[in-house]
């Protein structure tokens, strides 16, 4: 179980999509309770790039893992 996402990251659907399109990601975290219509494009890009995808139960939990005070639908760890 992950307690905190470490390393450089981007949080949120728009920032994650932008980073994925620029080939910056190494691992994608997705909240299971996020709106699937919003997640589908992100998941497709991640799958096309063969990124590891980890599902987190809730958006609130993903926000906590990211160290922010709000919920998050996605988070992307940036390549080092």
Secondary structure, 3 states (H helix, E strand, C coil): CCCCCCCCEEECHHHHHHHHHCCCEEEEEEECCCCHHHHHHHHHHHHHCCCEEEEECCHHHHHHHHCCCCCCCEEEEECC
